């Protein structure tokens, strides 16, 4: 980044106090404002009042270290600051301006959906791996994280692969406008965040609003196996569908098979007659769908198909998303990052592919509102349907999971130690055990408490 402070002031509609300077970096965390020498020169700190702290309290020290800041209160409008009405809004406006004026030659793929966003983002980055790819890191997919990602884009990047998340209405449209994508991928529509959005129809409209900032001539890519998304045919002029479920689509997967932690399938592009075998190092039909979305994006943006296939083969999971490993002849499926009814079902599908005894350790799914009890019952029923030999339920909705499954061992949130002891006592060589719950239950730490799989 190399932009003048005065240009930023014009872009975000700010009142500038002090001399003009060159800005090379934008941050919202005061700890990131300083170099190894303690200087904040070239840094623009955006002061945002959050739930835990107010960024404005760091203004004086950042200015004293040679930095600059965006502030939203008169008393902090010191020399070296830009005064705005809303700092978070100004950050978004700066992102949109920078994308339009400094990053316009770079192609940008924006990915959203109820579940599978991060995995699809990683697969899409892998599909573009023959290019210089810049992607969302960690959970920087919010109204703060995405603009910072845009502003951090390296000069030599050719492809930007960004993730758009949300928790409330009207956020996805803003993220689309902040990033101005060439391609939008919507993975699916599910119950995640229904507590705040009210209905599945509202969730669909929120996710579909990702087309708001789509460039003229841009492409929308939808999962044709998702009934809600399939109903959107014709809503956007240039829409492509992918399917692994036998539905008619622009890109399809057939002959799905799974073995030793990989998925194998035939990828087809009927309109060109193209068909090829694909191997991805991830299990489950949902991951085949994610790979189809990634292939579609890379294909329409001109990446050679052989390069795409090679890139997908190099894909690797991040963090605690479906990490599969074997220890003491016990296969562990650690899928602990988050949980919704849809991602639970996907994880149970992967468990169903295992050989030997299948054990599911399941915890609460959060942010489901007044549908929580029923959706936990349905998840328990899905565990039975997918052939789980034993379910251990932990959390406030353990009883509902048990009801759906037809009876299983249950533990409350205060009985975590007892749950660990029970799981430890039943695991045997040849078993496959799935751990899945919302991130707040910290199942990744629970796994570490079980000696036989550590």
N, C-alpha and C positions, 0 to 999 in steps of 0.2 A: 504494500500500500504506500502510495506517495501522493498526498492530497493536501491542499492548503486549508487551514482552519477557516478562512473567510469563505471558501467554496462550500465547506460543510455548513456554515451558518446560513448561506443562501439556500442550500438544499433542504434543510430542516426547518427553515423559517425562524431562526434564532436571533436574539440580540447579542452582539459580540462585544465583550469588554476586554480591551487590551490589544497588544500587537498581534500581527499575523504570524503564524508559524507553520512549519511542515509537519503533518501528521503521518506516522508510519504504522500506527497500531491503535486499535480500539478495544477497550476492556470494560467489564462491569464489576470485576473483582479487584478490589484495591491491592490485593497481594500480588497481582500480576502486572501492576503498573511500573514496577521498578526493575532496572537492570541489575546485574551482579555488582555494579559499583554504587547502587542506590539512587541512580538518576532515573527520572521519569520523562526525560526529554523525548519528544516525538509521540508520546502517548496521549490519547484522548480517553479519559475516564468518564463513563456515563453513570451518573449517580442515580440509582434507583432505590426507592423505598420498598423493601421486601418485608416478608413476615418476620424475619429474625433480626434484621438490621437495616439501618438507613444509610445508603451510600454517601449521603451528604456529609456525614461526620468525618469523612476522610479527605474532604476537599482541600482544606488548608495545607495538609502535609504533602499532598500530591502536587499542588501548585508550587509549594516551596521547593520541591524536588525537580522543578522544571517542566512539569506536565501541564496538561490542559484538561478541562472538564465540561461536560454538559450538566447543567443543574436546572431545577424547576422551581426554586424558591429565591426570592429577591435577596434575602440575607446572605446567600452563598454565591451571589454573582460577583465574585472577586475578579481582578484583572487576570486574564487567562481562561475565562469561562465563557460558555455560550448559554444564555438563558432561554428556556423554552417552557411551554405550559405543561408538557408531559414528556419526561425523559424516555420512557419505554417507547412511546409513539415516535419520538425523534430518532431513536435507534432503528426502528423499522423503516422510517422514511429514508434514512441514510443508506440502509441496505439496498432499498429499491433504486435509489439514485446511483449508487456505486455499481450495482449490477448492470443498469442501463447504460452508463457512461464509461465504465472502465472494464467491464467483463462481458460486453455484448458479443464478442466473438467466441466465447466459450459456450459449449452446449451444456445444458443443465437438465437433469432428470430429477423430478420431485416425486417422492413416494409417500403415500399415506394409506390408511386402512385401519380396521379395528385390531387386527393381529397380523403378525408377520412382517411389519414394516422394516424392522432392523435386519432380519434375515434377508429379505428381498433387497434391501440397500446393499448389504455385503455381497450378495450374489450379483447384483448389477455392477458393482465396482469390479468384481472378478471378471464379469463378461467384457468389461472395457479395459482389462489389464494390459492390453497391448498399447494403450494410450496412457498419457499422464493424467491420472485420476485423482481428484480431491473429493473426499466424502465426509459426511457427518461423523464425528467421533463421539463416543459415549452417548449421552442422552441430550445432546444439543439440538433438540428438535422443536423447541418452544418459541414463543414470541420474543424471547431474549436470545436463546441459543442459536436459532437459525440465522438471524441477522449477523450475529458474531461470526458464524461459520462463513457466510458470504463475504464479510469484510476481511476475513483471514485468508481468503483464497490466494494461493501462490500465483505469481505472474506466469509461470510456465505450465500451469494446469490446462489441459485440453477439455476434460470432462468433469463436471461437478455432479455428484450424486448425493442428494440431500433428502433427509427424512422430515416429515411434517407430522407432529403429534398434536393432541389437543385434549382439553378436559372440559371446556365450555363452548358455547355457541360462538360462531363468527370468528374463530381463531384460524381455521384452515384457509379461508379466503384471504385473510391478512398475510399468512405465511406464503401463499401463492403470489400475492402482489409484491411481497418483499424479495422474492427470488426470481420471478419472471421465467418460469420453466419453458423448455422446448418440448419436454415430454412429461406427462403426469401418469403415474401408475397408482391405481387403487386396488389393493389386494383383496379386500372383502369388507362386508358390513356385518358387524356382530354387536354383542351386548356390552362391550367395554364402555365405561362412562355413562351407561344408561341412567344411573342415579342422577346425573346432572343434566342430561339431555332429554330425558323423559320418554322417548319412544324410539324404536328402530327406524321409523320413517324420518325422524329428525336427524338421527345419526347418518342416514343415507344422504340427506341434503347437505349436512355439514361436510361430509367427505367429498361429495360431488363438487362442492364449491372450490375444490382445488383447481378447477379449470379457470377460475376468476382471472388469474394473472398469466395464464397460458399464452405464449406468443402467437401472433397471427401465423397460421400454417402449422401450429404445433399439433401434437398427437396425444390423445387420451388412450391409455391402455387399461382394459378392465378384465377382471376374472369372470369369464363366461360361465363358470360353474357355480357362481354365487347368484342366487335367485334375485336378490335385490339389485345387483349390478347388471344382470342380464336384462332386467326390465328397463334399463336406461338406454337401450339401443335406439339411436336416432336423436338423442338429446344433444349430442355434440357432433359437429360435422365430420371431423376426422377421428373416428374411434376404431380401435382394434381390440379384438377379444382373443383370449387364450383359454384353452380348456384341456384338462386331463381326464375329464369324466365322460368323454364320448360325445360331447355337444359340438355342434358345428361352430367353428371359430377360425380366426385367421392363422393362429398357431396352435397346434395340438400335440399332446403326448399320448402315445399308445404303447401297448406291450410293457406296462410297468412291472418291474420286479425289484426285489430288495434282497441284499445279501451282505453280511459282514460290515454293516455300517454304511453301505452305499445304496443309492437308488439308480436303477438302470431303466432307460426308456427310449423309445423311438420318437424323435422330434420331427414334426411335419409342418411344412408350409404349403398347403394345398394349391394356392394360386400360382406358385412357381414350380410345383412338382418336387420341391426339395424335401429330402428325408434323410435323417442320419441318426446313428446311435449316440446316446449321451450317457455319461456316468457322472454323478455328483456325489461328493462325500457327505451325504446327509440322508437320513431315512424319512420315508413317509410321503404320501401323495401331496400333502400341503407343500413340502419342499420341492416336489416336481413342479407344482404350480408356480412357486417362487422363481424357479429356474426358467420357466417359460416366460414369465414377465420380464426377467432380466435379458433373456435372449431377444425378445421382441424389441425392447428399448435399444439394445446395441445394434440389432439388425437394421432398424429404420434409420439409425444415425450413421450407418455406413461402415461399421466394423466388419472386416472379413469374417465369414461364418466359421471358418476353421479356427480363427483366433478366439472367437466367442466360446466355442466348444472347449478349447484348451483352457481358457480362463475359468470357465465354470468348474472344470475338473480340479482346479487349484483352490476352490472356495474352502473357507474354514469358518466354523461357528465362532461367535464372540461371547466372552463372559460365561454366564450360566445358562445360555440358551442351548438346549438339547446337546449337552456335552456327554458323549457316550464313551465309557472306558471300562476295562475289565481288570479286576483286582481279586486275588484269591479265588479265581474262577467264578466270580460273581460279576455280572454285567450291570453297571450303574448308568441310568439315564438321568442326568442332572439337568432339569429344565426348570430352574428356580427363579428366573428373572422376574416373571410376572405370570398372571393367570386370568383367563376369562373362560366362559363356557366353550368357546370355539377353540382356544389354544389347549384347553384340557382335553377336548375330544381328539385333537391332532396328536397330542402326546400319548394318549391311550391307544391311538391307532398304531403308533410306533411300538409301544409295548406289546401290542397284539402280534407283531411280526417276530417276536423273540421265540427262541426255542427254550424248552424247560419251563420251570415254574415262573409265573408272572405275578409280581407283587407291586402294588401301587400305594405309595405313601402320599396322600392328598391333603392339602390344606385349604383354607378359606380363599375364595375369590372375592375381591373387594369392589366397591363402587357399582354394585348392581341394584341398589335401592330396594324398593318393595318387591322386586323379583328375586331377591337373594335366596330365600328359602326354596322356592320352586326350582330355580336353576341349579342349586346344589343337589336337589333330589334327582334332577335329570342327569347331572354329571355322574352321580352314583350309579344310575341305571346304565349310563354309557360304559362305565367301568365293567359292569357285568356283561353287557353286550359285546365288548371287545375281548372278553375272555380272561380278565384279571382273576387269578386264582385266589388272591387275598388282597383286601384293601385295608389300610390303616388310615383313619381319618383324624386330623388334628385341627382344632380351632373352634370358633363359635358356631360353625355350621357343620360340625362333625356328625351330629345326629341326623341331619338332613342327607348327608352323603351316605350314611348307613342305611337310611330308609330306602333310598334309591337303589342301593346295591343289594338290598335284601338281608342286611345284617352284617356288621363288621366291627372290629375293635375301634373304639373311639376314645379320644383324649382331648380335654379342654386345653385352652391356651396356657393355663397354669400347670399342666401336666406334661410339659415338654420332656423332662428327664425320664418320666415313665415311658413315654412314647419311644424315646431313643433306646431305652433298655429292652422294650418289647421287640422293636425292629432288629436290634442286635441279636436277640435270642432266636429269631426264626430264620435268619438268612443262612443259606447253605450253598455250597458249590453247585454251579449249574443254574442258579436263580438269575433272573433279571429283575431289577427293582427300579421303579420310576419314582422320582421325587418331584412334586409339582404343587406350587402354591403361589399366591401373590407375594411380591417381593417383601412386603412388610413383615411376613412371617419368618423371613430369614432362613429359608430351608437350606441355603448354601452352607450356613454354619451348622445346621442340624446334621448334615451329612458328615461334617468333620468330627462330630461327636460319636460316630459309630465306628468302633475300632476295626471291625472286620473288613471295612471298605476304605481304610485309610492306611 
